[in-house]
Amino acid sequence: MAETGTLHDAFIDELRDAYDAERQLTKALPKLAKAASSPKLRDAFESHLQETQGHVERLEQVFESLEEKVRGKHCDGMAGIIEEGKSILEEEFDEATMDACLIAAGQRAEHYEMAAYGTLVAWARGMGHDEAARLLQETLEEEKAADEKLTSIAESGINQEAADAAHPQGEEDDDEEGEPAATRGRGATATAVAKRPGRR
């Protein structure tokens, strides 16, 4: 009869998944940067590429602290997110819309990683792997900061520029749900501050 796995086994499995995800991202981020029209967005992707390379090295330190072999396990989740990003690059969008879509693609990856690292930190702390928890927490904070930077870039004008391009005549007609046309097409980063129907 096979031996039952423990949380430690699941933890190592998740670490290997994260390691592969980060390595996949080091190949994908340069493509997002190249496709970006906004200099700020391009810089954000290039900056996060350097951070991601650091995340790979940090995970190697985590494996070392646990006396585990450094090895990745194919991350299907990140592969799927990157595949969706590739399909965006094949679209014929205007520059602002493409940048808005690139931000959306980048934030999907960030949120996936934030969820993974949040779990890893909690598990490491629960099992008393203090050094691993500290290293993983550092990466989690950098993922959060990268996500916030993308939100800031989106809200600094890219989402609105893309929305304006969708309605060049400045149409103010309401759609079926009563949402002003000027707010349609804006990403998740902007809808959080949009006024809801029925609210003053």
C-alpha positions as CSV (number, residue, x, y, z in Angstrom):
1,M,0.0,0.0,0.0
2,A,1.3,3.4,-1.0
3,E,2.4,5.7,1.8
4,T,0.0,8.6,2.4
5,G,1.4,12.0,1.5
6,T,1.7,14.9,4.0
7,L,1.5,18.7,3.9
8,H,5.3,18.7,3.4
9,D,4.9,16.6,0.3
10,A,2.2,19.0,-1.0
11,F,4.4,22.0,-0.1
12,I,7.4,20.6,-2.2
13,D,5.0,19.9,-5.0
14,E,3.7,23.4,-5.0
15,L,7.2,24.8,-4.8
16,R,8.2,22.9,-8.0
17,D,5.0,24.2,-9.7
18,A,5.9,27.8,-8.7
19,Y,9.5,27.2,-9.9
20,D,8.3,26.1,-13.3
21,A,5.8,29.0,-13.5
22,E,8.5,31.6,-12.8
23,R,10.7,30.0,-15.5
24,Q,7.9,30.1,-18.0
25,L,7.3,33.8,-17.2
26,T,11.0,34.7,-17.9
27,K,10.3,33.6,-21.5
28,A,6.9,35.3,-21.8
29,L,7.6,38.7,-20.3
30,P,10.0,39.9,-23.0
31,K,7.3,39.2,-25.6
32,L,4.8,41.3,-23.6
33,A,7.3,44.1,-23.3
34,K,8.1,44.1,-27.0
35,A,4.4,44.3,-27.8
36,A,3.7,47.3,-25.5
37,S,3.3,50.7,-27.0
38,S,3.4,52.6,-23.7
39,P,7.0,53.2,-22.5
40,K,5.8,52.9,-18.9
41,L,4.2,49.6,-19.6
42,R,7.3,48.3,-21.4
43,D,9.5,49.4,-18.5
44,A,7.1,47.7,-16.0
45,F,7.4,44.4,-17.9
46,E,11.1,44.7,-18.3
47,S,11.5,45.5,-14.6
48,H,9.3,42.6,-13.6
49,L,11.4,40.3,-15.8
50,Q,14.4,41.1,-13.6
51,E,12.4,40.5,-10.5
52,T,11.1,37.2,-11.9
53,Q,14.7,36.0,-12.6
54,G,15.3,36.9,-8.9
55,H,12.2,34.8,-7.9
56,V,13.7,31.8,-9.7
57,E,16.9,32.2,-7.7
58,R,15.0,32.8,-4.5
59,L,13.0,29.5,-5.0
60,E,16.3,27.8,-5.4
61,Q,17.3,29.1,-2.0
62,V,14.1,27.8,-0.6
63,F,14.8,24.3,-1.9
64,E,18.3,24.6,-0.5
65,S,17.0,25.6,3.0
66,L,14.7,22.5,2.9
67,E,17.5,20.3,1.7
68,E,15.4,19.4,-1.3
69,K,16.6,19.0,-4.9
70,V,15.9,22.0,-7.2
71,R,13.4,20.7,-9.7
72,G,10.4,22.1,-11.5
73,K,7.1,20.5,-12.2
74,H,5.2,21.7,-15.3
75,C,2.7,24.4,-14.3
76,D,-0.4,23.9,-16.4
77,G,-2.0,27.0,-14.9
78,M,0.7,29.4,-15.9
79,A,1.0,27.7,-19.3
80,G,-2.7,28.4,-19.9
81,I,-2.4,32.0,-18.9
82,I,0.7,32.5,-21.1
83,E,-1.2,30.8,-24.0
84,E,-4.0,33.3,-23.6
85,G,-1.5,36.1,-23.6
86,K,0.0,34.8,-26.9
87,S,-3.5,34.9,-28.5
88,I,-3.8,38.6,-27.6
89,L,-0.6,39.3,-29.4
90,E,-2.1,38.0,-32.6
91,E,-5.1,40.4,-32.5
92,E,-5.2,43.5,-34.6
93,F,-6.0,46.0,-31.9
94,D,-5.3,49.8,-31.7
95,E,-2.3,50.6,-29.6
96,A,-4.2,51.7,-26.4
97,T,-6.4,48.6,-26.6
98,M,-3.4,46.3,-27.1
99,D,-1.7,47.9,-24.0
100,A,-4.9,47.5,-22.0
101,C,-5.1,43.8,-23.0
102,L,-1.4,43.3,-22.2
103,I,-2.0,44.7,-18.7
104,A,-4.9,42.3,-18.3
105,A,-2.7,39.4,-19.3
106,G,0.0,40.5,-17.0
107,Q,-2.4,40.8,-14.1
108,R,-3.8,37.4,-14.7
109,A,-0.3,36.0,-14.2
110,E,0.3,38.2,-11.1
111,H,-2.9,37.1,-9.4
112,Y,-2.2,33.5,-10.1
113,E,1.2,33.9,-8.5
114,M,-0.1,35.9,-5.6
115,A,-2.5,33.0,-4.8
116,A,0.3,30.4,-5.1
117,Y,2.8,32.3,-2.9
118,G,0.2,33.2,-0.3
119,T,-0.5,29.5,0.1
120,L,3.2,28.6,0.2
121,V,4.0,31.3,2.9
122,A,1.1,30.0,5.0
123,W,2.2,26.4,4.7
124,A,5.9,27.2,5.4
125,R,5.0,29.1,8.5
126,G,2.6,26.4,9.7
127,M,5.4,23.8,9.4
128,G,8.0,26.0,11.0
129,H,10.1,26.6,7.8
130,D,11.0,30.1,8.9
131,E,13.7,30.7,6.3
132,A,11.5,29.4,3.5
133,A,8.6,31.5,4.7
134,R,10.8,34.7,4.8
135,L,12.0,34.1,1.2
136,L,8.6,33.3,-0.1
137,Q,7.1,36.4,1.6
138,E,9.6,38.6,-0.2
139,T,8.5,37.3,-3.5
140,L,4.8,37.6,-2.6
141,E,5.4,41.3,-1.8
142,E,7.1,41.9,-5.1
143,E,4.2,40.2,-7.0
144,K,1.7,42.4,-5.2
145,A,3.8,45.5,-6.1
146,A,4.0,44.5,-9.7
147,D,0.2,44.0,-9.8
148,E,-0.3,47.5,-8.3
149,K,2.1,49.0,-10.8
150,L,0.1,47.6,-13.7
151,T,-3.1,48.9,-12.1
152,S,-1.6,52.4,-11.8
153,I,-0.5,52.3,-15.4
154,A,-3.9,51.2,-16.6
155,E,-5.6,54.0,-14.5
156,S,-3.1,56.6,-15.6
157,G,-4.8,56.8,-19.0
158,I,-4.4,53.6,-21.0
159,N,-7.9,52.2,-20.1
160,Q,-9.6,55.5,-20.8
161,E,-7.7,56.0,-24.1
162,A,-8.8,52.6,-25.2
163,A,-12.4,53.3,-24.2
164,D,-12.4,56.7,-26.0
165,A,-11.0,54.9,-29.1
166,A,-14.0,52.6,-29.0
167,H,-16.4,55.6,-29.0
168,P,-14.5,58.3,-31.0
169,Q,-17.6,60.5,-31.3
170,G,-17.9,60.8,-27.6
171,E,-21.2,58.9,-27.5
172,E,-22.9,59.0,-24.2
173,D,-25.6,56.5,-25.0
174,D,-26.3,54.0,-22.3
175,D,-26.1,50.2,-23.0
176,E,-28.7,47.6,-22.0
177,E,-27.6,47.7,-18.4
178,G,-27.6,51.4,-18.1
179,E,-23.8,51.7,-18.1
180,P,-22.5,54.9,-19.8
181,A,-20.6,54.1,-23.0
182,A,-17.6,55.9,-21.8
183,T,-16.9,53.3,-19.2
184,R,-17.4,50.2,-21.3
185,G,-14.3,48.3,-22.3
186,R,-12.4,49.4,-19.2
187,G,-10.4,46.7,-17.4
188,A,-11.1,45.3,-13.9
189,T,-8.6,47.9,-12.5
190,A,-11.0,50.7,-13.4
191,T,-14.4,49.2,-12.8
192,A,-13.7,49.1,-9.1
193,V,-14.0,52.9,-9.0
194,A,-16.8,53.2,-11.5
195,K,-20.1,54.5,-10.2
196,R,-22.6,51.7,-9.9
197,P,-26.2,52.1,-11.2
198,G,-28.5,53.4,-8.6
199,R,-25.7,54.8,-6.4
200,R,-25.1,58.6,-5.9
